[in-house]
Amino acid sequence: MNINEPTNPFDQKQSKSRRRRANRQVIAALSQDERANYIDEVANRAAPTFDFFLFSLLSGAIIGFGYILDSPYILLLGALTAPVMAPLIGISLGTVLGSAKHFTRSLGGMTISLFLVLLAGALAGFAARVWLPLDLLQVYLQAQLTWPPFIVLTIGAAFTAATLVKTKHNPAVPSIALAYSLFLPLTAAGFGLGSGIQHLWPDGLVLFAIHLSYAVLVGAVTLGIMGFRPYTLFGYSIGGTILLIAIVLVIAFGGFGAVVSGNIALPTGTPTITPSVTSTLPPTNTPIPPTETFTPTSTPTKTLVPSITPTPSATPVEARLDVSGGAFIREEPNGQSNVVSGVLDGGIVIVLGEVSIDAINNRWIKIYNLEDGVEGWILEYLLVTATPSISPTETIQPTITPSVSP
């Protein structure tokens, strides 16, 4: 064997230590032609197939069914049914290489797959119209921006990219993390589109775009660390532009979500106390005409003093939000109105008493947020309230005042 000949990292006859060194140096050690063939082999393994589209549709259908039943176990089953997310790593590969060929092929395959997932979610949402209103806790949770999915995406994208490049085995286990973080919010968007709960449609779609951009970014960084570089100087421009767009999407959308959910840099309202007015009726004095008689008699006259009924002041009803991850407070009692604030899990609000039912029979209740002083509407079943007690009404009995006529 020629000492100058590059080692093959897939040669199982080598010792383990030698294979590890070859894996780290394979890109740098290969000649230009061997490097191109090696990259083409990795890109072909990341290319989408018919099975990828078929299992994407099946996964979206199972996740949509899980939203109807509001079962997290069926949602996990849908992620386990999802295909290996190798085309997503193909997008990262095309990005870091600056190759329009690899990038467009993987992006086109991912686009078809994601459309099938969105379609399955829309069909599930349309079927859910028969059973609405439902307890849609899971679909609301999967359309909210939180930080734990980014940990899952980081691990899933990094290990999927490393496994796809360094071994000939499919990265099935880390790919489940990618499918769970991408397919669930996308199916939630389709579910909102099909069921008519329109605020789920933009929320789930924006959350999916954030997760997809972040996963492509992590995959590209992982491939870059492993030695993948662009073919030409123009490739650096393409890859840098795509990575910059991904970073801007993650920061922009992530910062917007943090402002809405955490109410950062928003003015704090001051609650206004409206005093209760208690009106009392003044007593009416009725003059008693004198009685003409030779013998003075004492005639008692009943003077009624009206009963004083104090108006009890309204006791504020406090409620606690009982939903993981928090919830949005909207300007009007429907899912289409603007978000004016947010409440975290366990947050205390004041129930103002107004209740409204929207077009799909969801009950909305008007609240006052103690954290920022904002009034708005929230779904009633997300709150846990206590029944206030009202003190009994005090009644003063009328008194009889005798009057003596001459």
C-alpha positions in Angstrom: 0.0 0.0 0.0 1.3 3.4 -0.9 2.0 5.6 2.2 0.7 8.6 0.3 -2.5 6.9 -0.6 -5.4 8.3 1.5 -7.0 5.9 3.9 -10.5 4.7 3.5 -12.5 5.5 6.7 -15.0 2.7 5.8 -12.3 0.0 5.6 -13.3 -2.3 8.5 -10.0 -4.2 8.3 -8.2 -1.2 9.9 -7.7 -1.0 13.7 -10.2 1.1 15.6 -7.7 3.9 16.4 -6.5 4.1 12.8 -10.2 4.3 11.6 -10.8 7.1 14.1 -7.8 9.1 12.8 -8.9 8.4 9.2 -12.4 9.7 10.0 -11.0 12.9 11.3 -8.6 13.5 8.4 -10.5 11.9 5.5 -11.7 15.2 3.9 -8.3 16.9 4.2 -6.4 13.8 3.1 -8.4 13.0 -0.1 -7.4 14.3 -3.4 -9.7 16.6 -5.3 -11.3 13.8 -7.4 -11.5 11.4 -4.4 -13.0 14.2 -2.3 -15.6 14.9 -4.9 -16.6 11.2 -5.1 -16.8 11.0 -1.3 -19.0 14.1 -1.1 -21.2 12.7 -3.9 -21.6 9.5 -1.9 -22.7 11.3 1.2 -25.0 13.6 -0.8 -26.6 10.5 -2.5 -27.3 9.0 0.9 -29.0 12.3 2.0 -31.1 12.4 -1.2 -34.9 11.9 -0.6 -36.6 8.7 -1.8 -40.1 7.5 -2.3 -40.1 5.9 1.1 -39.2 9.3 2.6 -42.3 10.8 1.2 -44.6 7.9 2.1 -43.5 7.8 5.7 -43.7 11.6 6.0 -47.4 11.4 5.0 -48.0 8.5 7.5 -46.2 10.4 10.3 -48.3 13.5 9.7 -51.5 11.5 9.7 -50.6 9.8 13.1 -49.6 13.2 14.6 -52.9 14.7 13.4 -54.8 11.8 15.0 -52.9 12.4 18.2 -54.0 16.1 18.2 -57.7 15.0 17.9 -57.3 12.6 20.8 -55.0 15.1 22.7 -52.6 12.2 23.4 -48.9 12.9 23.7 -48.2 9.1 23.3 -49.7 9.1 19.8 -47.7 12.2 19.0 -44.5 10.3 20.0 -45.6 7.4 17.9 -46.0 9.8 14.9 -42.4 11.0 15.4 -41.2 7.4 15.6 -42.9 6.6 12.3 -41.2 9.5 10.6 -38.5 8.7 8.0 -34.8 9.4 8.5 -34.3 13.1 8.2 -31.3 12.7 5.9 -32.5 15.3 3.3 -32.3 18.0 6.0 -28.6 17.2 6.4 -28.4 17.3 2.7 -29.6 21.0 2.9 -26.8 21.6 5.4 -24.3 19.9 3.1 -25.3 22.0 0.2 -25.1 25.1 2.3 -21.6 24.4 3.7 -20.3 23.3 0.3 -21.9 26.2 -1.5 -23.3 23.6 -4.0 -26.5 24.6 -5.6 -27.0 21.1 -7.0 -27.0 19.4 -3.6 -28.8 22.2 -1.9 -31.7 22.4 -4.4 -32.1 18.6 -4.6 -32.4 18.2 -0.8 -34.5 21.3 -0.4 -36.9 20.1 -3.1 -37.3 16.7 -1.4 -37.8 18.3 2.0 -40.4 20.7 0.6 -42.5 17.9 -0.9 -42.2 15.9 2.4 -43.2 18.9 4.5 -46.2 19.6 2.2 -47.4 16.1 2.8 -47.1 16.5 6.5 -49.0 19.8 6.4 -51.7 18.2 4.2 -52.1 15.4 6.7 -52.5 17.9 9.5 -55.1 19.9 7.5 -57.1 16.7 6.9 -57.0 15.8 10.6 -58.2 19.3 11.5 -61.0 19.2 8.9 -62.1 15.8 10.4 -62.0 17.3 13.9 -64.7 19.8 13.0 -67.2 16.9 13.7 -66.0 16.7 17.3 -65.3 20.3 18.1 -65.0 21.7 20.7 -62.2 19.4 21.8 -59.7 19.6 24.6 -56.9 20.8 22.4 -54.1 21.2 24.9 -51.4 19.4 23.0 -51.9 21.2 19.7 -51.7 24.5 21.5 -48.5 23.5 23.3 -46.8 22.4 20.1 -47.5 25.8 18.5 -45.8 27.8 21.3 -42.1 28.9 21.3 -40.2 27.4 24.2 -36.4 26.7 24.7 -36.4 22.9 25.3 -36.9 22.0 21.6 -33.7 23.8 20.7 -31.7 21.4 22.9 -33.4 18.5 21.2 -32.7 20.1 17.8 -29.1 20.7 18.6 -28.5 17.1 19.6 -30.6 15.6 16.8 -29.0 17.7 14.0 -25.4 17.3 15.2 -25.7 13.5 15.7 -27.6 13.0 12.4 -25.0 14.8 10.4 -22.1 13.0 12.1 -23.7 9.6 11.7 -24.6 10.2 8.1 -21.0 11.2 7.2 -18.9 8.9 9.3 -20.8 5.6 9.0 -22.9 3.8 6.4 -25.7 3.3 8.9 -28.9 5.4 8.8 -29.0 7.8 11.8 -32.5 6.6 12.8 -32.3 7.4 16.5 -31.1 11.0 16.4 -33.4 11.6 13.4 -36.4 11.0 15.7 -35.5 14.2 17.6 -35.5 16.2 14.3 -38.8 14.7 13.2 -40.4 15.4 16.6 -39.3 19.1 16.6 -40.2 19.7 12.9 -43.3 17.6 12.1 -45.3 18.4 15.3 -45.5 22.2 14.9 -46.0 21.8 11.1 -48.9 19.4 11.7 -50.3 21.8 14.3 -50.3 24.5 11.6 -52.1 22.3 9.2 -54.6 21.3 12.0 -55.4 24.9 12.6 -55.9 25.5 8.9 -58.3 22.6 8.5 -60.2 23.0 11.8 -60.7 26.8 11.4 -58.8 27.7 14.5 -56.8 30.2 12.6 -54.3 31.4 15.1 -52.8 27.8 15.2 -52.0 28.2 11.5 -49.5 31.2 11.7 -48.2 30.2 15.1 -47.3 26.7 14.1 -45.9 27.7 10.8 -43.6 30.4 12.3 -42.4 27.9 15.0 -41.7 25.3 12.3 -39.6 27.9 10.3 -37.6 28.7 13.4 -36.9 25.0 14.1 -36.0 24.2 10.5 -33.6 27.2 10.2 -31.9 26.3 13.5 -31.6 22.6 12.5 -30.0 23.5 9.1 -27.6 25.9 10.9 -26.5 23.2 13.4 -26.1 20.6 10.7 -23.9 23.0 8.6 -21.7 23.9 11.6 -21.3 20.2 12.4 -20.2 19.4 8.8 -17.9 22.4 8.8 -16.2 21.1 12.0 -15.8 17.7 10.3 -13.8 19.3 7.5 -16.3 20.0 4.7 -15.5 23.1 2.8 -16.8 24.8 -0.4 -15.4 23.9 -3.8 -14.7 27.5 -4.9 -14.7 31.0 -3.5 -18.2 31.4 -4.9 -19.3 28.5 -2.8 -18.3 30.4 0.3 -20.5 33.3 -0.7 -23.5 31.0 -1.3 -23.0 29.1 2.0 -22.4 32.2 4.0 -25.5 33.8 2.6 -27.7 30.8 3.4 -26.2 30.5 6.9 -26.7 34.2 7.5 -30.4 34.0 6.5 -30.8 31.0 8.9 -29.2 33.0 11.8 -31.4 36.0 11.1 -34.5 33.9 11.1 -33.6 32.2 14.4 -32.7 35.5 16.1 -35.6 37.5 14.7 -38.4 35.1 15.3 -36.9 33.9 18.6 -36.6 37.5 19.8 -40.2 38.3 18.8 -41.5 35.2 20.6 -39.6 36.1 23.8 -41.0 39.7 23.7 -44.6 38.4 23.3 -44.4 35.6 25.9 -42.2 37.4 28.4 -43.7 40.9 27.8 -40.1 42.4 27.5 -39.9 46.2 26.9 -43.6 46.6 26.9 -45.3 49.3 29.0 -46.7 48.3 32.3 -50.3 49.4 32.8 -51.6 50.7 36.1 -54.9 49.3 37.3 -57.8 51.7 37.9 -60.0 51.1 40.9 -63.6 52.1 40.4 -65.3 52.9 43.7 -68.8 51.4 44.3 -71.5 53.9 45.1 -74.1 52.9 47.7 -77.3 55.0 47.5 -79.8 55.3 50.5 -83.3 56.7 50.4 -83.9 59.6 52.7 -86.9 59.2 55.1 -90.2 60.9 54.2 -91.8 63.0 56.9 -95.6 63.0 56.7 -97.2 65.9 58.7 -100.0 64.9 61.1 -103.0 67.3 61.0 -104.4 68.3 64.5 -107.5 66.5 65.8 -110.3 68.7 67.2 -111.6 67.2 70.4 -112.4 68.3 73.9 -110.3 65.6 75.5 -106.8 65.4 74.4 -105.9 62.0 73.2 -102.6 60.4 72.4 -102.5 59.0 68.9 -99.4 57.1 68.0 -98.1 57.6 64.5 -95.9 55.0 62.8 -92.9 56.7 61.1 -91.1 54.2 58.9 -87.4 54.4 58.6 -86.3 52.7 55.4 -84.1 49.7 55.7 -80.5 50.3 54.9 -79.2 47.7 52.5 -75.5 48.1 51.9 -74.2 47.2 48.5 -71.4 44.7 48.9 -68.3 45.7 47.0 -67.2 43.1 44.4 -64.5 40.7 45.6 -61.8 40.2 42.9 -61.8 36.6 41.7 -58.2 35.4 41.2 -57.4 32.6 38.8 -54.2 30.6 38.2 -53.0 29.5 34.7 -52.7 25.7 34.6 -51.0 24.9 31.3 -47.4 23.9 30.7 -45.4 26.6 28.8 -48.0 29.4 29.4 -50.6 30.9 27.2 -51.3 34.1 25.1 -53.7 36.9 26.1 -55.6 38.2 23.1 -57.3 41.5 22.4 -60.7 40.0 21.4 -62.4 36.7 22.4 -61.3 34.7 19.4 -58.1 33.1 18.1 -57.8 35.5 15.2 -57.2 38.7 17.2 -53.9 40.2 18.2 -51.8 39.0 21.1 -51.5 41.7 23.7 -49.7 39.8 26.5 -48.8 36.4 27.9 -49.1 34.5 31.1 -46.6 31.8 32.3 -47.7 28.5 33.9 -48.8 29.2 37.5 -49.4 33.0 36.8 -52.1 34.7 38.7 -54.7 36.8 36.9 -58.0 38.6 37.9 -61.2 37.3 36.3 -63.3 40.3 35.1 -66.4 38.2 34.7 -67.1 38.7 31.0 -67.6 35.5 29.0 -67.8 35.0 25.3 -68.2 32.0 23.0 -66.6 32.0 19.6 -67.7 30.5 16.3 -66.3 27.0 17.2 -67.9 27.0 20.7 -64.7 27.8 22.7 -65.5 29.8 25.9 -63.3 32.9 26.3 -63.1 34.9 29.6 -61.9 38.4 30.1 -59.0 38.8 32.6 -56.7 41.3 34.0 -53.0 40.3 34.0 -51.4 41.2 37.4 -47.9 41.0 35.9 -48.2 43.8 33.4 -51.6 45.4 34.0 -53.0 44.3 30.6 -56.7 43.3 30.0 -57.6 40.7 27.4 -59.2 37.4 26.7 -58.0 33.8 27.3 -59.6 30.4 26.9 -61.6 29.6 30.1 -60.4 26.0 30.5 -56.8 27.1 30.9 -57.6 28.7 34.2 -58.2 27.3 37.7 -60.4 29.6 39.7 -61.9 29.8 43.3 -65.5 30.8 44.1 -65.6 34.1 46.0 -67.6 34.5 49.2 -70.0 37.4 49.7 -70.8 38.8 53.1 -74.5 38.7 54.1 -76.6 41.8 53.6 -77.3 43.8 56.8 -80.9 45.0 57.2 -82.1 47.6 59.8 -85.6 47.0 61.0 -88.0 50.0 60.9 -88.7 51.9 64.2 -92.1 53.3 65.4 -92.0 56.8 66.8 -95.2 57.9 68.6 -96.5 61.4 68.1 -99.0 63.2 70.4 -101.7 65.4 69.0 -103.3 68.1 71.1 
